[in-house]
Amino acid sequence: MTTHPSTAPELMGRTALVTGATRGMGLAIARKLTASGANVLVNYAEDEANAARALAALAGHPGQASTFKADVTEGIDALCNEAQRRFGHLDIFVHNTSYFRPAPTLTTSPALVDRSLNVALHPLLTGAPRLAKLMAGCPGRIVAVSSTGARRVVPRYAGAGVAKAALESLVRYLAVELAGHGITVNAVAAAKVDKGDGTVPPEVAKAITARTPGGRLTTPEDVADVVSLLCADEAGWLQGQVVTVDGGLGLVAG
């Protein structure tokens, strides 16, 4: 008898919490997860109108989306409480919040670095014990969104780059401690991302595209696809990895 693979979305029925998810990269990740069947709690910090637009954009997918306002840098307990109230448990947590204010390295203030570190580390570090409880009994997935600026020098990116490097280190430490609980912890690092609407100056886009083997800039959807892959059952033996999403740009010297 011939068997056929299931046509159901691969994350059908899973529950997910995505921080910073009402625009850009976060919204693309939420869209991919809902399209894959996950029910997603979309976190945002301030913009109510943006949250409403995001919710409308996520309608019509196999998975359902809902929004919740909370500043994760001040504590993740409120978000975890809401996830528990709505879902009872959590399968997926995507840490997408970051803080970036461009400045040359020599004029980057300690206050800027402190703020960048707080936003990058605090939600995941303080939230990990609670997330472990919410994911108990599930094949949990924690994915942090990083940047190739954590390992390569990007002009005017020192504050965020240092913070992303610390985040990738934290991912490795948490991966070791949570592996025994059936929870994977990994990161996705993106190159310069084209978010549309002129977010990348034309001359910069042209230079990066010319050097990228894939022949174009990275998009939020490229990153979302890899986040989704890390949430799949088949990714259960990946721990503490940083998956680079750059179309091969990092392989090219110069």
N, C-alpha and C positions, 0 to 999 in steps of 0.2 A: 504494500500500500504506500502510495506517495504521500509524504507529509509536506505541508507548506508552512513557512514561517508566519508567525502572528503578524497581523497588520495593525495591531493596536500600538499607539505611541509608546515608546520605550520607557517613559517615566510615568505612565498612567497611574493615578492614585497616589503618587508620592506627594509629600508636603515640603514646601521650600520657603525659606526666608531670605530675601535679597535686600541688602542695605544700599542706600543711594540709588534707588531703582526707578526713578521717575523720568530719567532722561539719559541720553548718551549710552555709555557702555552698560550701565545698570538696567536701563530699559530694554536694551537688546537681549541681555541675559534673561530678564523676566519673560520677554516675548518667546525666546527659544524654549524656556522651561515649560511655559503654559502650552506652547505648540506641541511639546513632547508629552503632554498629559498631566503635568504637575500642577497642583494647587499652590499658588504663590502668594505669600504675604509681602507686599511691596512697601518697603520702608522709605520715608522721606523725612527731612528735617524741618522745612519751612514752607515751601511754595505750594499753597493749596490748589491754585489754578493748574500748575504743572502736574500735580498728582491726579487731578480730574482728567486731564488730557491723557495721561499715561493709562489710567484705568479704561478709558474709552478705546485706546489703541490696543489694549490687551483683550478686548471682548471678542467672542466668537471662536476662541481656541478650545481644544479638548479640555484643557485645565482651566480652572477659574482663578482670577486675580482679585485681591482686595488690598486696600491701602491702610497704612498705620503710620501716624506721625510720631516721631521720637528722635531725639538727638542721641545717637549711639555713643558719641564720645563722652557723654555724661553718665552713661550706664546703660547696659543692655538688658537689665532685668525687665523693664517695661515691655520690650519687644518679645522677650521669651515668654512672659506672662500672656501676652496676646496670642502668640503662636500656640501655647498650650490650651488657651481658652477656645481658639478656633479649630485646632486640629487634634489636640490631645497628645500629639507627639510631633517630632520633626525629623525629616529624612535628610534635608539638604540645607546648608547654610552657606551663603555666598557673601563674603566680606568685600564690598566694593567701595567703601568710603575712603577718601583721600583728601589731602590738603596741599595745594600747590600755588605758590606765589613766586614767579620767576625773579631771579636775582643772581648776579655773578657770585661765584663762590666767596671771593674776598670781601664782599659786602653782605653776605648772608648772616643774619643775626642769630645768636643763640635762641632768641625767642621764636624766630621762624622755624628753626630746627625742632625746638621743643613742641611747637604746635603740630608740625608735620608728624613727629613721632607719636604724639598722643592720638591723633586721628588714625594713624596706621596700626598702632599696636593695641590701644586700649580696648576697643570692642572685642577683639579676638582673645586677648589675654584674660580680661576679666570675665568674658562670656563663656570661655571654654568649659569650666565646671558645670555650668547650667546647661550648655548645649549637650554635654555628654549625658546628662540625665534625660533631656528631651529625646535624645537619640537612642536611649537604652532599648535593646532588643531589635533595633533596626540596623540595616547596613548603612550607617550614617556617612554623609559626605560633607566635608568642609572644604571650601575652595576660596582662596584669597586672590584678589586681583592685584598683580604687581606690575612692574614695568622693566623694560630692558635697561632703563636708567639706573636700576639697582646695581648693575654690574659693569655698565659702560658709562663713560663721561658724556653727559648731554649738556650743552650750553645752558646756563642759567637754571639748572635743575638740581643744584646741590641739596637743598633742603628736602625736597621730595625724594631724591635719589637715595640719600642716607636713610630716610624713613622706610623706603621700599626694601632696601637691603636688610634692615632690621626685621621687617615683616617676613622676608623669606627665611631668615634665620629662625624666627619664631615658628614658622610653619614646620620646619624640621624638628624642633623640640617637641611641639605638640603632636606631630605624627608618631613619634616614638612612644609617647605616653598614652595616646588614645588608640593605638593599633590593637591592643589587647581587648578593647571594648567594641571592636568591629567597626570603628570609625576611621575613615581615611582623611588625611589632611594634605592638601596639595595647593599649588599656586599656578596661576597663568600669568605670564609676563608678556605684555604687548609692546611692539615698537610704536613709532609715531602713528596715531590713529586718526583717520579721516572721518570726522563726525558730521561732515557736510557743512553747508552754509559758510564756507570760507574759513573753517577752523584751522586749516593748514595753508599758510601763504603759498601762492602759486610757485614761486621760485624754490621754496623748500620742498613742496610736493614733487616738482619736476626732478630735483636732485635725488631725492629718496627713491622715487620710482625708477630712475635710471640705474640705481645700484641694486635694486631688489630683484632677485632672480625670478620671482613670481610676476613681476612687471606692473605692480600697482601698490598703493598704500594699503595698510591694514585697516579693516573696518570694524566697528563694534560687533557686527554679525560674525566676523571671523573669530573674535574672542569668545562670543557667546557659544559658538559651536563647540569650542574646545572645553569650555566649562561644562556643557552638557555631556560631552564624552567622559569627563572625569566623574560625573554623577551616575554613569551607567554601571550596571552590575559587573560588566567585564573589566572595569577599572578598580576592582576591589583589592588588587595586589599592588597597586601603586601607592607609595607612601613617601611623603616629604619631598616630592618632585616639583620642580619649576618648569612648566612646559612653555616654551617660547613660541609666540604666535607672531611671525614677522615675514612670512613668505620667503624665508632664506636669507634675509638681509644680514643677519648676524654671522653668516658663514663667509661673507665676502670681505676681504681685507681692503683697507684704505678708507 
